[in-house]
Amino acid sequence: MEPEERDRRRSFVVGGTEISAPRLAPALYLVATPIGNLSDITIRALETLAAADLLACEDTRVTRVLLERYGIRRRMVAYHEHNEAEAAPRLIGAIAEGKSVAIASDAGTPLVSDPGFRLVKAAQEAGVRVIPIPGSSAVLAALTASGLPTDSFMFAGFLPVKAGHRRSRLQALSGVPATVIFFESPRRLADSLSAMAVTLGTRQAVVARELTKAFEEVRLGTLAELAAHYEEAGAPKGEVVVCVAPPGEIGPADAQETDRLLLALSAEMSASKAAGEAARMTGAKKSELYQRLLSLKEDGDGR
């Protein structure tokens, strides 16, 4: 460790008051950081960021904004998916030498769709203590604001980019008896919601974006309604979380919603298979759905 880093002041500033951070025992500390509003930081997290002998973060420019807000001046080292294989052994080695190492997420809880899994595994294998410093989580913030069931939920991360792989992934998740939560990029949001509507059927869902920021939005609707909204409105700005209700959480689809589902399915399969798939999703009779689809096509709505 360089002399200036060893001799730095281990403190932070809150409300104009400088607070000393206690020394940390040798360990790997996983520090959750705000997902938007920089006030959403815990005192324990600030103590850890200020006191750790080594602070690793995905993007030093992002973390520096947080550190400067709270008067923490220190060096950082980069730890991201491109240098994980080389950086992990060095960080574990530093802990073995008696140093404390903190890893901070750009936003939210480390390891949730962030690098760090291999580092934690390596620490455990080396007998190094791993200490979570909990805090903000986009997953939990979106879930609690969604109004969807919270007694059981599953975080499914990002969906695959390719349509076929995305459809297969959604099919695998279709029977999960819990609220399913996804991260999604703004530019793929409309396509992903459309794919969810086709594969998961008529379910209530929520799109939460820019959580804790000035333009925070929590939009509720069926998957098809949300897909139509973002198709028309265009890609939104900011980070996006999608929460989807468990199967069977809402009643039978209304006629318009069922029509959209039938037409979307018939674009990818025969009328008979489309009716069967729609019956599985909605609980309606296949024969009735088949006749409805034929009627839609005769009326020209399917063109």
N, C-alpha and C positions, 0 to 999 in steps of 0.2 A: 504494500500500500504506500502511495506517495506521501511525503511529509505533510503537504498542505491538506490532503484528505484526512490524514490521521489527526491533525490538529484543528480541524474545522469545528465550528460551534454546532453542537447537536441540539438544536432548538427549532421551534416553529412559532408563528405569530397568529393569534386569534383575537379579533376585536382590538387590535393595537397592543395587546399584551404578549410579551415574549415568554414562552413556556419551555423549560428544559425537558428534553426527552431522555428517559432513563436508558441505561445501557441494556443491550439485548444479549441474551444467551445465544451461543452458536446454534443455528438452526436455519431452515429454509422457511421464510415467511411469505405467505400468499396474500397480497394486499389488494382488496377491492377498492376501486376508485369510482368517482361519480360518472354517471352515464350522460350527463349534460350539465346540470346545475352544480357548480363547484362547491356549493354549500352542503351538498349531500356527501360529506366526508366525516368519518368518525375520528374522535380524538385519538383512539388507539392506532388508527391507520396513519395519522400524522406523526405520532410518536415513532412508529416503525419506519416510515419514510425518512425521517430525520436522523434516526439513530443507527440504522443498519450500516454495517461496515461496507457492504456492496449493495447497490441498488440497480437491478436489471429491469429493463422495460422494453416494450416492443418498438416504440418510437420515442426517442429522447425528446423530440420537439414537442410532442403532445404532453408528456409527463412534466416537462419544464414549465408549461403554463400553470399546471396545478401547484408545483413546488413554489413558483414565484408568488402565487396568490397567498400562500401561507408563510412566506419569508424563509423558505428552506433553500439554502445554497449549497450545492454539492455536485459531485461528478456522478454520472450514470454510465452504465454499460448497456449495449444493445443486446437484446435476446429476442430473436424472432425465428420464424419457420426456416429461414434460409441459413442461419448459423447455429441452429439448435444442437446439431450433432457435435460441433466443436466447442460451443460455449458451455453446455451442460457439465462436462467433466471438470472444466475449470472452476465453475461455481461450486460443485460438490467438493472439489479439492480445497477450496477456500474455507468451506465450513469445517472440513476435517482438520484444518490448521487452526481452528478456534474462532473463525470469523462468523458474523451474522450476515445472511444474504436475504434480501427482499426482492420479490418479483412483483411488479405492478402491471396491471392491465391498462391498455389505452383508455378503456371505459368499461366499468362493470367489474364482475368477478373474474379473476384469472382462471384460465383453462376452459372457460365456457366459450367454445368456438374460438379460442385463442391458443397459441403455443404454450407449452408448459407441462403437458402430460408426461413426456419423456423425462423431464427434469425431476418431477415428483417421483416417478417410478425409480429413477436412478438414486434419488435420495433415500428412498425406502430400502432399496437393495444394499445401500452403503451403511445402513443403520443410522441415518441422519434424521433428526426430528423434523417433521413438517408441521407448521403452525398456520392455520387459516386465520386471516384477519377479515371477518365478514363485513359486508356493506352493500352497496347498490347492486342491483341485478335487473337488467331489462326484462328477463324472463318473468320474474316474480312481479315486477311493476306492471307489466302488461296483463298478466293473469289476474291480479287482484282488481284491476280497473275494468276488466272485460265483462263482468257479470256472469261468466260461465262457471261451471262447477270447479271448485278448487280442492275438493277432498281427494281427488286423484288426477294427476296430470303427467304428461310426458313431454320432454323437450326433444325435438327431432332435428334441431340444427337447420342447416340450409338444404333445400331440395337440390337434386342433381340438375345441371343445366340442360342436358339433352332430354328431349321430350320423352323418348322411350324409357330412359332410366328414371325420369321423374314419375312417369305413370306407374312403373313397377314399384317404386318406393312408396307411392301413395296407396297402391293396392295392398302392400304389406302392412300399412298403418290403418287401413280402413276399419278393421275390427277392434282396434284398441279401445277398451271401455273407459276412456278418460279424455279430458281436454288435451288436445295435442297442440304444441306450440312450436312455431317455426321462426327462424330468421329469414329475411328475404331482401334482396337488393331492390331499390326503387324501380329500376328499369325492367325487371322481370316480374314485378308484382302482379300486373294484370294477367299475364300468361299463367303464372302459378295459381292464381285464384281461379281462373277458368279450368285449369287441369284439376284442381281440387273439387270444383263443382261437378265435373264430369265423373270423377272417380269416387268421391266421397258422398255425393248426392246432396240432397237439400238439408243443409245443416246451418245453424246459426254460427256466426264467426265474428271476430273483431280484428280490425287492423289498427294497431297502435304505432304511432310514429312520433319522432322528436320528443320522446318522453322526458319530462322534467325541464324541457326547454321552452322558450317563449311561444313557439307555435305548435305546442303539443296537440295531438289529435288522437281521439279514440273513436273510431267509426264502427258502428254495429250494423249487421245485416246478414242475409244469407250469403253463402259463397258466391252464388250467381249474381246477386245484387251488387256485392262489393267488386266483383270482376267487371261488371258493366260500368260501375262508377269510375274505376281507375282506367278503364279502356277509353272512356270519354274524356276524363280529366287529364290524362297523361301521367307520366311517372311523377310521383311526389318527391319531395326533398327529405333528406334525413334518413336515419336508421329506421328500419321497419320490423315490427314483430307481428305475426299473425297467430291468433288463437282460434282453434276450431273446436266446436262442441263435440261431445261424445256421440256415437251413433244412437239414434232414437231419442235424442234430447228434445227435439221439437216435433210437432204434430205433422200430419200428412201435408204434402206440398200443395199449394194452391194451383189452380189450373194453369196460370201463366208460367209459373215456375216449372211445372212439370213439362209443359210444351218446350221450354228452352232446353231442359235436360234431354228430352227425347230427340230434338233436332241436333244437339251437340253430339249425342251418342251415335245417331244415324250417319253422321259425317265420317265416322271411323269404322262402322260395322253394318251388317245387314239390318233390315227393319226388325226381323224376328229377334236377333240377338240384342238389338238396342232396346226393344220392349222388355226382354227378359232382364237385362241389366237395370233398366229403370224400375222394374218391379222389385228387384232385390233392394234397390236404394230407397224406394219410397213406401213399399208395402202395398202398393196398388196391384190390381190383377193384371197379369201379362196380356191377356186377351183384350182387355179394355184399352190398355196402353198401345197395343199393336194397332187397333182400329183407329185410335186417336192419331197416331203417327201417320197412318195412311191418309187420313183426312187432311192433316197438315200439309203433306206432300201434294195432295190433289189440289189444295187451295193455293199452292205455290209458296207457302211460307217456308218451305225447306230449300228453296233455290237461293 
